[in-house]
Amino acid sequence: MSAGYAVLDQRSVVAVSGEDRKAFLQGLVSNDVLRVTPDHAAYALFLTPQGKFLHDFSIVESDGGEDAVLLLDPETDRRADLLRRLKMYKLRSKIALEDRADRLRVVAAFGDGALEALGLPAEPGAARPFAGGVAFTDPRLPALGARLFLPADGLAVLESAGLARRDVADYDRLRLSLGVPDGTLDLIPEKSIPLESRMDALNAISWDKGCYMGQELTARTKYRALIKKKLFPVTFDGTAPESGTPVTLDGKDAGEIRSARDGAALALLRLEDVQRAAENGLTFQAGPVTLIPHEPDWDHTSKG
């Protein structure tokens, strides 16, 4: 696929400013915010105290010297909920929260040569100023390309760099082919467990940063090997099953479909059923559609 870009209207930028900005987020989100700089972005989760998913977003610091701010890209239609929850924990922290959806757009650049066109290495989270905003290699997986927070006139700079404008569906097909979940398309707020969603393999969790919201139960899930289900990329022929469609194996419940498009989907499947299907030549079904699960090659946590 040749290099291109798509505007991700489903994501918007919010800013956290003030001298306590890093310490404030450090105690709330799953990744190490102290490592976030203008040169390095991170991917993080905001969890419930019980370790269940609430929000996901990238975090990068603007290159503004003393006026630097942390920029996050929560889901557009849920950003007010994130800001409300952050305000609950502000207390006496010297921070300010700002919705910047009217000033910055979230863009994905992807395809062959996209990172090179932006002057970025294939290193998760590598970041640099770009066209009045910031560009960074996707901190989850470099195969997804880059993410950018840009003012409106920054889109023209992308085209000057040789990236053609694409429909967001093209980016979604790439995401699904790689098996990478995307917010509430694939995770259920207050229900989904990060490790079931392979968030550890997608660089969303720091295991040595100390306490954060939901940290104790997330760590317990890892070290006690409590995961019984995981999100799997699946392929199929025919009409895409709707999100929430039950998945069966040998006539019995085995999981459910999350997001799907054009022959690719993500499905939450029981690990014992995936193993049983492989050993016995059984097939998964989502209604009339036959599903073929695949183990993502980027998930090093699943390899012995």
Protein Blocks (a to p, Z undefined) as FASTA:
>chain_A
ZZdddddfkbccdddedjklmmmmmmmmmbdfklpcfkbccddddddfkopafbdcdddd
ddehjmpccdddddfklmmmmmmmmmmmnmmaccddddfklmpccdddedehklmmnopa
cbehiacdeehiacdddfkbmknopaddddfklmmmmmmnopacddfklmmmmmmmnopa
ehjllpcghkbcfklnommmnopacfknopcehklmmmmmmmnopafbdcdddddedjdd
dehiacdeehiafbdcdddeehiacddddfklmmmmmmnopacdehjbccdddddfklmm
lpZZ
